[in-house]
Structure formats: C-alpha cells, structure tokens
Amino acid sequence: MLAAAPSNAAGFRVGFLGRNGADQRLPLADVAGHAFEDVAPVRSFPSFRGQHNNTGWWWCATNRRHVGFESWLERDHVVRLDFAPDVVGLASQPFWLTWDDGRRGRRHAPDYFARLADGTGLVIDCRPAGRIKPVDAAAFAATERACAEIGWRYELAHEPDPVRAANLRWLAGYRRARCRRADVAAAALEAVAVPHRLLELARLLGDPLATLPVIFHLLQDADSFLREHEGSGTQRTYAYLLVNHLRWLERECLAFDTVVLRDLERYMGIVGAEVEMPLGEPWRVGKRPYSRSALSATAACLKGFYLHQATSGVNSELGQKLDAARLPTRADRRRAFLGHVKTTMPANPLAPKGPRRRHPKMLPEGARDKLLAEVNSTRDRLVVTWLADGGIFSAGPPCGGGRFLAFAQLRGRW
C-alpha cells in the first residue's frame, strides 16, 4: 500500500514516462502514490570514446529485471539496495524534478527510486563525497526538501565500505533461483547440524563446483534476518535455532510462502512446547526437548524471521497473524517507561504458555503482602516496602531482603 502525500507540496513539478512511454508532468503533491519503481528511465546513459565512468545494467533480484547504472559507485549502491530487506522495488533515473530557485528554472533527475515495504519512497543520489560542486549541492538540497514535503526519504550516498561492497557483489551472483537445487539444499540443511568448514561441506555434498552455489544461495534468506541482530544475550542462539527450523521446513516440503501459523505451532510442539494437536513425524530424535527459555528464544526467533519475510512481501498473511498485541499487565506497566499510558503490548502467539518461572532466589508471589501483614512496627514496614520497591527482595544471604527475612523468621513472624 502506497503512502499518501501531505497537501503542502508546492513549487515542484515532476516529469516521468507513463506506461505507454508518453511524457507526463504533474505537481509534486499528485505523484506521491505513483509507482516510480516500475517506470522507465527518463534519460539515457551516455557512452562515448574516452569516457571515464562505466555504464551498464545490473540484474536486480528484487525487481527480477535489469536496473541501469552510470558508474561503479552507482552499481555498488544498486547491489546494496537489492540486498536491503525493506526495499521491494527499484528504478534508475525515475523522474525529472523541476523547480524555480528564484533566478531561473532548475531540474534534476535523481539516480534511483526505491519503494520500501511500508509503502513510502526512498530517493537516492550517488556522488563521491569529494566531488560535490556547489550547483550539485543545491540540487541535492532541493531534492531532499521535495521528498520531505510528500513524506519520502532522501539519501545522498557516498563511497561504500569497499570490503562489504565486494562481498555483496560476490554473493549477488548466487541470488537467482537457478542456484537453488532442492535435493542439494535439503542435504545441506541436514548436514549443518554438525559444524563444517565451507569447503568440507561442499565436498560432503558432492562436486564443489555444483554444491557451492547452492550453499551461497541458502545464505540469502537467513542472513538478511540475522544481520539485524548484534548477537547479544539470547540472540547468540538465533542462528542455531533458525537453521534447525529451516531443516525442518525442508523435511516437511514447506516453502516460506506456504507456511501457516498452525505449522509453526506444530514445530514448537515438536521441539518441546505443550500444544494440543497431532505433531506428525518426530524431530530431533534422541535429544532432550527445549527448555522453557529455549522455547521462548525459538518463538522470538521465528516471529522475527517471518515478520522480516513479510516486510519483503513473502507470506504477509502469516506476518499479520504473528504481529499480535495484548493488554498490558500491572507488571508491564511497572517495568515500562510511562507505563501508565500504555494501552497495548506486543504478543507472540508462539510463546510457551503457563506462568513464567521465577528466579530461584526470588521470594514467592505475594511475599510482600504477607510480610506487611505480619510486621507491627513502622520501621519494619518501611524496610519491607523499600526492599520490594527497589527490586532487591531475594532470599539469598548477600541481599538485605534475605537478612530481613531471616530476622523475621527468628522473631517468629514468618
């Protein structure tokens, strides 16, 4: 769904090529909802003897068609945008932006237009940081102002990190569907249950010349999701949990666009959650079921992965079912900043059911109220309230709450 435009866009006009190739010129406010990711370039790419820049066409896996570039810098940013999970469409030289700077009429054709998954637009100009002339800076500033008026984002892209750009160019060759062989992919997902070096895995699957492209192709779907996490806390296990789930999908012959919520609930039951449904063929035979903390991490990983797929246009129906909400509890309001104004909290339909296990050193639920009912001095009530409100009321000896509890036991109050 395309985002609507504000009504204050004035002074700018946009020229572009329609579906029939006819030249169209409209006010800026009237084109915010136009599908510029599908338009043809408004100008050709020059080519002449002695030319210092390199022009060409790049196969864009997001669009499944070629996108033009006029330099290696533009090509590297096309590859970057093609890998970006929130980009669902891309076009080069999408329109002419015209305006009056007070002295004369000006026009500028941005290098790229990208349609984002939330429906908004992203306009990109590519220029080395040291080669921006004053007249170009003025055009870029006017383009940024025009984008802001209709709710689009604007980016002036400079030189990318050379190592990351080289890695993306190399991996881009394996994004096409021809690199995915179902039999080799299933064997690869089964084999990675045990750690292998890359070439060892390729030789295990067969001829490396035939199996390495399949392995590199499999990196695309999971890598774009895992790249969003820094790897702290339970996120360190996301790679293992996700690979185990992908192996199960291969065994069940399920693709990302055919998975439904009931399939994910059945998978959670197979790995250890309590669900009331037939589970089918056993999985992870001979291994212990996941603990409650592992089930919670698995539920968070699966929800994040399929929401990430939905933002890329894959199985949006499942993404809507996973993007659930619930009413906040009293504990949620206490933990959250400005919790008293919260009306909803995110929910995960895959999360394990039942009460959450408390830390073994924490006192049982209701201990504060029972202690307040037993103590008979203002000092004791003050200590109980202070320890409980401070979140340090535990039964362990290093904590003041533990010492107070022992003192209360000696006096026969607990």
ABEGO torsion letter per residue (X at the ends): XBBBBBAABBGBBBBBBBAAGBBBBBBAAAAAABBAAABBBABBBBBBBGBABBBEBBBBAAAGBBBBBABAAAAAAAAAAAABAABABBBBGABBBBBBAGABBBBBBBABBBBBAAGBBBBBBBBBAAABBAAAAAAAAAAAAAAAAAGBBBBBBBBBBAAAAAAAAAAAAAABAAABBAAAAAAAAAAAABBBBAAAAAAAAEBAAAAAAAAAAAAAAAAAAAAABAGBEAAAAAAAAAAAAAAAAAAAGBBAAABBAAAAAAAAAAAGBBBBBBAEBBBGBGBBBBBAAAAAAAAAAAAAAAAAAAAAGBGAAAAAAABBBBBBBAAAAAABBGAAABABBBBBAABBBEBBBBBAABBBBGAAAAAAAABABAAAAAAAAAAAAAGABBABAABAAAAAAAAAAAAGAX
